[in-house]
Amino acid sequence: MNRSAVLIWGAALVLQGCSSEPSLVSGNKRGSIISSVNVGNKTAASTLADNHCRQYGEVAQITVVDLVGNRVKFLCIER
């Protein structure tokens, strides 16, 4: 594969990552992991975490932001 093809392929992968919405992988009252997180949708991921914890009467505390792995980990803590 030549260099131009590699650059085009890489750009396509980056753009694909920018288009997806964050989603809750799994979770419980202690916290969860959100996938498909990138620089453009960190606010949406934070809102998703807050909404998840709110159902347990708690608030989200982000513990890990891994933009390389496109994940955010959070805990649900008492208000």
C-alpha positions in Angstrom: 0.0 0.0 0.0 1.4 3.4 -0.9 1.7 6.4 1.4 -1.2 8.2 -0.1 -3.5 5.3 0.4 -2.4 4.9 4.0 -3.1 8.6 4.6 -6.6 8.4 3.0 -7.4 5.3 5.0 -6.2 6.9 8.3 -8.3 10.1 7.6 -11.4 7.9 6.9 -10.9 6.1 10.3 -10.6 9.4 12.1 -13.7 10.9 10.5 -15.6 7.7 11.3 -14.7 8.1 14.9 -15.9 11.7 14.9 -19.4 10.7 13.6 -20.4 8.2 16.2 -22.3 9.1 19.4 -21.1 8.0 22.8 -22.9 5.0 24.3 -23.1 3.3 27.6 -21.3 0.0 27.5 -22.9 -1.4 30.6 -23.4 0.0 34.0 -24.8 -0.3 37.5 -25.2 2.0 40.5 -21.5 2.1 41.0 -20.6 3.5 37.6 -19.9 2.4 34.0 -17.8 2.9 30.8 -18.9 5.0 27.9 -17.6 4.1 24.5 -17.2 6.0 21.2 -15.9 9.1 22.9 -13.8 11.6 21.1 -12.8 15.3 21.4 -16.0 16.5 19.7 -18.4 14.6 21.9 -16.9 14.7 25.4 -19.8 16.9 26.6 -22.3 14.3 25.4 -20.5 11.6 27.2 -20.5 13.6 30.4 -24.3 14.2 30.1 -24.8 10.4 29.5 -22.8 9.6 32.7 -24.8 12.2 34.7 -28.1 10.8 33.4 -27.1 7.2 34.2 -26.1 8.1 37.8 -29.2 10.3 38.3 -31.4 7.2 38.2 -29.7 6.1 41.4 -29.9 9.5 43.0 -26.2 10.1 42.5 -23.9 12.2 40.3 -21.2 11.1 37.9 -17.5 11.6 38.7 -15.3 11.0 35.6 -12.3 8.9 36.6 -10.6 8.1 33.3 -10.7 9.9 29.9 -9.0 7.7 27.3 -9.3 9.4 23.9 -6.9 6.9 22.4 -9.2 4.0 23.3 -12.3 6.3 22.8 -13.6 5.5 26.4 -14.6 7.4 29.5 -14.9 5.6 32.8 -17.0 7.1 35.6 -18.2 6.4 39.2 -21.6 7.3 40.6 -21.1 9.1 43.9 -23.5 10.6 46.5 -24.5 14.2 46.0 
